[in-house]
Amino acid sequence: MARILIVDDAKFMRTMLTGILQKGGHEVVGEAGNGQEAVQQYASLKPDLVTMDITMPDMDGITAVQKIKENDPNAKVIMCSAMGQQAMVLDAIKAGAKDFIVKPFQADRVLEAIAKVVAS
């Protein structure tokens, strides 16, 4: 079981992901609606893993991953992207993300990615 911070500007996406994660036996320790909140919450919550949307207001997910990794080089982040954002996904991996999952979420793919990244 992992302690997970969910970052997405869409509340319904955070709710959907929370449901998938809780059914998979994980604990959602926090939610953030933009990259700035994500960086602050990561520092205070120290989650095992972060799911990070790419496109968000105030600070995008790629910048947030870079900032989180500056503070904790061992941070584990999985990027969440909509279809057709492959170039952004590559940028996210370069920034330090460990994996990515595509929206709309498929529960088995989400849980598989989390299991793989937590074990790494």
Summary of the structure (lengths in Angstrom):
residues: 120
radius of gyration: 12.4
end to end distance: 14.0
largest distance: 33.2
contacts: 406
relative contact order: 0.19
helix: 48%
strand: 22%
